[in-house]
Amino acid sequence: MSTSYHADDQLLNPKEMITAIELMFRRMEMINGVCLNNFPLYSSRDTNAWAVSDGGSWLGGFWGACWWLRAKVTESPSDQYKAANICQQLTEKIHIDSGNRSLIFWYGAALGEIWFRDTHARTLTKESTAALVASFDPAMQSIPLGSKLGGGKEGNRHIAIDNFATLIQLLSSSQQKAHEEIARRHTDTLSAACCDSSGAFHAHAHFDGNGFHPTDQAGAWSRGQAWAMLGLSRAAAQWGEPYLTFAKTACEYWQHSRPHPLSPNRLDQSSNCDDPSATVITSLAMLSLARLLPDAEHWRTDAHRQISAIIRSQYFTGFQEDNKHSQSRNNAIPGIFWGCCYKTQQDKEELVESAWGHFFLMAALCILTGFIEPAHC
């Protein structure tokens, strides 16, 4: 069943999508000029003031991925050199106690190996995969969230949805059966612990020694549901059924629960902000489904509609100065996607521009225009 949007939601044509990609490429140059050798974390709304990190936290791989993707499209040696330099800066994260290492090294290193056969990226991919495999907990039958990068003191008793897709991709990319088996065990454990019969996902679950117990409301957090859909689409691509059915059910739940492309951050908090970045991630999952299911072009169309709505919205700057949002964006720098809901303080979430949002939106546009395959994102 296709999602219903307003009649005036026009699909972007190829020329418009390339224009949006070019705007985002130019935006990367501006971000790089501001942040220099630091990693950009987030910038509030549509400004150019960035919070940075010398290590990148869990976002570092996405900044590298932006440059790997740009190099893939432009075929520019200087873009590839920039991506390779960022990749080298990620080395110290290999042995940090966090399942979110898969986010760092799939996007920051593995894409460099896949697209360019970069030797240092290949080394980091192998070493980070081995480190993640070593953190597998046989009692939990999964790779725990870990104590670092936000996991906290109970992190080694938790599993989280955020790194679901990249754990599958990184471990399966090693082509070692033992690594792939761990990826599948983690997938089965997380699916059993976090998914309900409707396709809605809990974002976290706690292990008490006997089993897992979810710690939040299933399906309430939009980006958590999106991470789940992306992970299941990767499991389906790797192993087929039953994950293909699970992915389809999770995507259908999204369509029923979030009919508008500018999704809220949470369904259980009506006053909270939107999180269009969650919609971008769901679009990537739907683009994967379109490749895996017969007669499933509607998934690609739905993804195209969602991305079109975001590019034409107030959350993306400089695309159409004459549209209904132009008055609020006249002074904005072009190419900013500031539709990412992010905790900037302990008790404050706000919409920001971020490295993960920038990469995922560019990736969706590049898939729709044929520059890259869905399986790589």
Summary of the structure (lengths in Angstrom):
residues: 377
radius of gyration: 19.2
end to end distance: 24.5
largest distance: 58.9
contacts: 1367
relative contact order: 0.14
helix: 54%
strand: 11%
